[in-house]
Amino acid sequence: MIRSSSTTRSVTAPRWGLYSAKGEWDVENIGVAPDIEVEQDPALTRQGHDPQLDKAVEVVLEQLKTSPPVKIKRPPYPEYKPRLPATP
């Protein structure tokens, strides 16, 4: 990882790894498998298209159709009247 600011630059390397409950190294030199694999076509990329982004938008729009977000009803506005004690 390279961090940069106006005054300093530094390079850091990972100092730890992950291992699974099975006692095996997990994700090291493997990465995380995608949920949906999309071929990245260099020709489409040169034309300004992004097949991975297009697929992501397609999947999210489909999920919104099948599971729309719950619309939260706005509560009534609070009353900010003076709260004085009742006079006898």
PyMOL commands that set and color helices and strands:
alter all, ss='L'
color gray80, all
select helices_A, chain A and resi 42-46+51-66
alter helices_A, ss='H'
color red, helices_A
select strands_A, chain A and resi 2-4+9-11+18-19+25-26
alter strands_A, ss='S'
color yellow, strands_A
deselect
rebuild
show_as cartoon
